[in-house]
Amino acid sequence: MPETSAVAARPKVLWLARLEYRYHAWRERRARARGLTPTVAAFPGYGSADWVRVVGRVLIVPPRRRGGDEFAGVRGWRSFVGIPIGFAQVSITVDGQTHEVVSDRGGVVDTVIPARLEPGWRTLQMSVEGGEPVDARVFIVGSDVRFGVVSDVDDTVMVTALPRPLVAAWNSFVVDEHARQPVPGMAVLLERLVREHRGAPVVYLSTGAWNVAPTLVRFLTRHLFPPGAILLTDWGPTHDRWFRSGRDHKLSNLRRLAEEFPQVQWLLIGDDGQHDDAIYTTFAGEYPENVRAVAIRQLSPAEAVLAGGRTHVDDHSAATVPWVTGPDGAGILEELETAGVLAD
């Protein structure tokens, strides 16, 4: 009987997803009638010797009163009221060749393009409907690289300090990157990691919505975090559930990184206010050869209360890889030195 109920509930979600798309299509028609055209917000991606993963979002945003970069100095609310253009035709020019791809229902572009680029940061171009091309950066991981960093964002590199149900709304709609505060010492820790491991990729993997990506990139730059690929998710209904699963989003991308870079061991950084410990435990069990160490930031008592309490952190004393904890970047750095992940 419960199975029948579950099946009966599924069409409602499908209907909601279609309704969401129709609503955005209606907004798109109104915006185009006003003479507005879509553009591409390009986000940092990554790649290997013969391919690149390109990420971005096609949308129409409210016009700015002053000139300049379309996405510069934009509070989160402008990205959220922007109109995503689903199934848009996007041109990506890389390595001298142009490829045509199509954005998903929410306007997100997340695609792999064949290319032969030298290791390090490289630039390609994205455009939509023949508009001005937008530069997109990708980090090419060299075949000799054996170390990389995957880091969570909220409460790991950025202080959230809000009740969890309000985090997304406040951070996305109200606060710009000038008002956000970094977790003390985390920028120094990440910079030390990439300095000691030349060519190491950095991936910021979060359950945050793609809408906040422009603000997140500016925050990381302003507070001197090393640049890295941005992997976020899209809110709203899918074909089979009301909201996307943040846990599934993180696990699927970790598994993908392990398959794409089998030679790389990842340092996984998160916090104890969400489910990072459980997610990293699952991944380390599936891909032990791809985990160098796990670092969990311990929230302060006040932060833990606002986050809805700490999640249970398992005993990892018998783990085959080092698991370290600390209240901030300095504490984690010291523990990583003790564990031999960083040189003293």
VENUR-V189352 format. One record per pair of residues at least 12 apart in sequence whose C-alpha atoms are under 7 Angstrom apart, sorted by the first residue. I is the first residue (numbers start at 1). GAP is how many residues later the second one is. If there is no record, write none. Layout:
i;gap
I;GAP
I;GAP
This chain:
i;gap
10;230
13;224
13;226
13;227
13;228
13;229
14;225
14;226
16;221
17;220
17;221
17;222
21;84
24;59
24;60
27;56
28;55
37;23
38;20
38;21
38;22
39;19
39;20
39;21
39;89
40;16
40;17
40;18
40;19
40;86
40;87
40;88
40;94
41;15
41;16
41;17
42;13
42;14
42;15
42;94
43;12
43;13
43;93
43;187
44;92
44;93
44;94
44;184
44;185
44;186
45;92
45;93
45;94
45;184
45;185
46;92
46;93
46;94
46;183
47;91
47;92
47;93
47;94
48;92
48;93
48;94
49;67
49;68
49;91
49;93
50;64
50;65
50;66
51;61
51;62
51;63
51;64
51;65
52;60
52;61
52;62
52;63
53;57
53;58
53;59
53;60
54;56
54;57
54;58
55;54
55;55
55;56
56;52
56;53
56;54
57;50
57;51
57;52
58;26
58;27
58;49
58;50
59;23
59;24
59;25
59;26
59;48
60;22
60;23
60;24
61;17
61;18
61;21
61;22
62;16
62;20
71;143
75;98
75;99
75;100
75;101
76;96
76;97
76;98
76;99
76;100
76;136
76;139
77;95
77;96
77;97
79;132
79;133
80;131
84;22
84;23
85;21
85;22
86;17
86;18
86;19
86;20
86;21
87;15
87;16
87;17
87;18
87;20
88;14
88;15
88;19
89;12
89;13
89;14
89;39
89;40
90;12
90;36
90;37
90;38
91;35
91;36
91;37
92;33
92;34
92;35
93;31
93;32
93;33
94;21
94;30
94;31
95;20
95;21
118;22
119;21
119;22
119;23
120;19
120;20
120;21
120;79
121;16
121;17
121;18
121;19
122;15
122;16
122;17
123;12
123;13
123;14
123;15
124;12
124;13
141;58
141;60
142;57
145;54
145;55
145;119
146;117
146;118
146;119
147;50
147;53
147;117
147;118
147;119
148;52
148;53
148;54
148;116
148;117
148;118
148;119
149;52
149;53
149;54
149;117
149;118
149;119
150;52
150;53
150;54
150;55
150;116
150;117
150;118
150;119
151;52
151;53
151;54
151;117
151;118
151;119
152;52
152;53
152;54
152;117
152;118
153;51
153;53
155;116
156;27
156;114
156;115
156;141
157;25
157;26
157;29
158;23
158;24
158;25
159;22
159;23
159;24
161;142
161;145
162;144
163;143
163;144
164;142
164;143
164;144
172;40
176;39
177;38
177;41
177;42
183;145
184;144
184;145
185;143
185;144
185;145
186;142
186;143
187;37
187;38
189;140
189;144
190;35
190;36
191;34
191;35
201;27
202;26
202;27
203;25
203;26
203;27
204;24
204;25
204;26
204;27
205;25
205;26
205;27
205;45
206;25
206;26
207;25
207;26
207;39
208;24
208;25
209;23
209;24
209;25
209;26
210;22
210;23
210;24
247;32
251;28
251;32
258;32
262;28
264;26
265;24
265;25
265;26
265;27
266;24
266;25
266;26
266;27
267;24
267;25
267;26
267;27
268;25
268;26
268;27
269;25
269;26
269;27
270;25
270;26
270;27
271;25
271;26
271;27
272;24
272;25
272;26
272;27
272;38
272;39
273;26
273;31
273;34
273;36
273;37
273;38
274;37
275;36
277;36
292;29
293;28
293;29
293;30
294;28
294;29
294;30
295;28
295;29
295;30
295;37
296;28
296;29
296;30
297;28
297;29
297;30
297;31
298;27
298;28
298;29
299;28
322;17
324;12
